[in-house]
């Protein structure tokens, strides 16, 4: 061991300290608060993004924030179904889940993706517990019924949330553990339902009265009809964008979930780009933030 160690870099810059000080009021404001995060898109596939997400979540817990993660898995489900020569069908941005595919979907969501996220959080120094909506009666579901032009579509084993029992999540969230939830629900007839993760996350944010609800996507946020990124928007204006078909397809469930969350008491919902490194920290702990904020009208 050397008796004297010299510092090579003597160009000290205050920029790092400035970033930390900027984060302080946000850390104080979010202390002991619940943050629901919908984790999906490319951030779940790209190894570096997935690892950075896990680091962000561990840091949130370390500074006193209580993150609850709900994850999707659309691309991975499609890949596994293709390997089994099963087709993927969609209507109104929702996957149509049949009896043949539901077991595979449950396996991919609850057995593969969920455990990968848990392992990633653990590898970065955190403690996470993987849950399915079946665990502790967390998610009661019922069959999705098509409306409007989709009223004749049979969504089969695709469900919607009937009710949420947050007991198991609350028990974990008030300890050092981070709940990681797969969007699988159980019906009254013990039937298994695949539920859109955005809708599950929104309902959980509502029941837990989350301070913030963040949805990670593959886009920068909500774009207007001229493809310009919207920084803040109230719910009535969002509905007009839906009516004009500016918001459609896979983005639609995310926005519907966001609207339901703010209507039920969540302070606001943030749609953020999950392909940006450390997107969670940039949104939660910086003045500028990222993405689009949806507020109650």
N, C-alpha and C positions, 0 to 999 in steps of 0.2 A: 504493500500500500504506500502511495506517495505521501510524503509529509506536507507538500504544498501542491495544490491544484490551481492552475491559472485559468482565468476566463478568457476565451479567445475572442468572443464577440463583445465589444465595448459600446456598440451603437444601441443604446437602450432607447426604446420607443414606447410612448405611453398608450399606444393604440390598443394593446391587449387590455390594459387596465380600464380604458375608456369603454370597451365592450362589456366588461364585467360590471362596471358601475351602471351602465345603461340597463343591464338586466335586473339590477337590484329591486326597483319598485315593482316590477312584474313578478319577481319571485315572492316578494312580500304579499302582493295582492292575491296570488294563487296558492299561498301556503294553506295546506289542509283541504284544498278544494278538489273536487272530482273533475277530471278532464276525460271525456270519452273520445277515443280516436278510432276512426274507421280506417283500417290499413288494407290497401288494395293497389291494383295497377302494377306498373313496372317495378315499383319499389319492393314488391314481394318476390320478383324474379331476379333482378340484378343483385349479385352477391354483395357488392360494395354498398349499394343503397340500403339493402336489408340490414347489414351490419351497422351502418350509421343510424338507421332508425332505432335499432336496439340500444345503441349508445345514448341516443336522445332520451329514450324512455327511462333508462336507468338513471340518467342525470335528473330527470323530472322527479322521480321517486326520491332521489337522494336529497333534493332541496325542499322536500315537503309537499310536493304535488302528488295527487293520487290518480295515476292514469289507469283507464280501463280500455283495453284493446278489443275491438271486434274486427275480425278479418274476413276477407272474401277469398276467392280462389278460382275465378272463372277460367283464366287461361290454363291453369294446371288441370282443372276438371276436364276441359275440352281435350287436352293432350291425352289424358288417361282413357277417356271414353273412345278416342280415336284408336288407341292401342287395342281396345277390345271390340273394334269395328262397330261402335255405337255412334249414332249421329247426335249432334247438338242442335236443338231447335230453340228459337227465341220468338217472343211476341211482346211488343211494347217494352222492349229492353229487359224482359224477364226470361230466364231459362225455363223451358218446359221440361219438368222432371218426371220421367215415367217409372213404373215399377222395376224395370230392368236396370235402370241407371242409379236409383236412389242409394243402393248399398255402396256402389263405387264412389258416388259423390260424398256420402258420409265418411267413407274411409279416407278419401283425399283431404277433405276439410278437417275432420277431427283427428285422424291418425297420422297424416303426413304434414300438412301445412301448419296445423296448430302446434305440433311438437317441434317443428323447425323454428318457429318464432320463439317458443319457450326456451329452446336450447340456445338460440342466439342471445337472448336476454341474459341467460345464466352465464354464458361465455364472456359477457361484458360486465360481470360483477353484480347483476341483479338477481332477484328471486321472482320467478313467474310460475303460475299454475294454469295449465290448460284446461278449459272447460268446453263441453258441448252444451247446447241449450237443453239437453235432456238431464244434465247433472243438477241435482237439487231442485228439479222442477222449474228451472230457470226460465225457459221459453215454452209457453203453451201456444200451440199453433192451430190454424184451421186452413182449409183449402182456399187457394186464391181463386176468385171468380172474376172472369173477364168482364170489362165494361165497355160501353160504346161500340166502336168498330171491332173490339176484341171479345164481345159478349158470347160469341159462339166457340171461342177457343177453350179447350179443356186443358187446364194447367196441371192436372193430375196430381203428382206429389210435390208440386211447388206450392208453398204455403205463405200465409201472412201471420204476423204476430197477433195472437188473441189476447194474451196477457203475459206480464213479466213478474216473476217472483225474485226480487233482487237480494234475498237473504244471503245466499252463498257468495255473491259478488261483494256485498257490503262487509261480510266477515273478512274476506281476503283483503279488501281495499283499505281497511283500517289497521292492517298489520303491515309488515314489510313486503308482502307479496303483491305481484301485479297480475290481475286476472286477464287471461287471453281467451276470447270466446269465439267458438266456431258457430256459424249461423244455422244450426240444425235444431228443429223444434219437434215437439211431440204432441199429437192430437188427442182428443178425448178417447178415441178408439185405439189408442197406443200406436197409431200410424205415424211413421217418420216423415217429416216435411223438410225440404230444402227451402230456405228463406233467403231472399236477397239481403246481403250483409249491410247495405246502406239502411234498409228499413229496420233491421234489428238494432243497429247502432243508434238510430234516432229514437227508437222506443226506450232503449236502455238509458240514453241521455235524459229522456223525459222522466222516467221513473226515479232515477238517481238524482234528479234535479242538478245536473252537471253545470258547472260554471261555464264551461266551454265545450263545444262539440266540433271536432276537426275531421274533415273528410279528405283523405289523400287520393288524388287522381293523377291521370297522365297529362292533364292540361294545366295551364297557368291559373285557371279559375273560371269564372263565368265570362263569356265573351258576348258582346252585343251583336246586332245584325250587321255591323261593319267589322267584326272580328277584333274589336278593341276591348282590352281587359278592363273589367269593372272592378273598382277597388271596394266600394260599399254600395249596397242596394237594399231597399226595404222589401218586405215580402209581397206587397201588392204589385210592385214593379216586376218582380220575378214571375208572378203569375201571368203578367202581360207578355213576357218573353216566351212563356210556355204556350200561350194562346196563339202567338205568331209563329210557332214552331222553330223559334231560335234555339230553344232548349228541347232536345229530343233524344230518342234512342237510349244508349247506356247512361247518359248524363241525367235522364229524367228521374230514375229512382233516387239518385243522390239528392236532387233538388227537392223532390217531394218529401224525403226524409228530413231535410233541413227545414222546410216550411213547417212541418208538423212539430219539429223540436222547438222552434222559436215561438210557435203559437201556444205551446204547452208550458212555457216558462223558462226555457234555456235562454241565457243572456243573448247569445248570438252564435251563429254557425260560420265556420271558416272553411271555404273550399280552397285547398292548397295543392301545389304541384309536388307530388311525391318523388319526382325525378330530380329534385334539387337536393343536394347534400345538406343534411341536418335541417330539413324543412321545418320540423317541429320547433326547434330552438329559434329559428329565424322568425317564425310567426309569433311564438309566445313571449320571447324575451328581447325583442328589438322594437324600437320606435316605429320603424317603417313597416314591419310585418311583410307578409306575402299573401298572394291569392285574393279571393273575394270574400268580404264579410256580408252575411245576410242578417238583417235586423228585423225585428218585429215592426209592423207598420204603425 
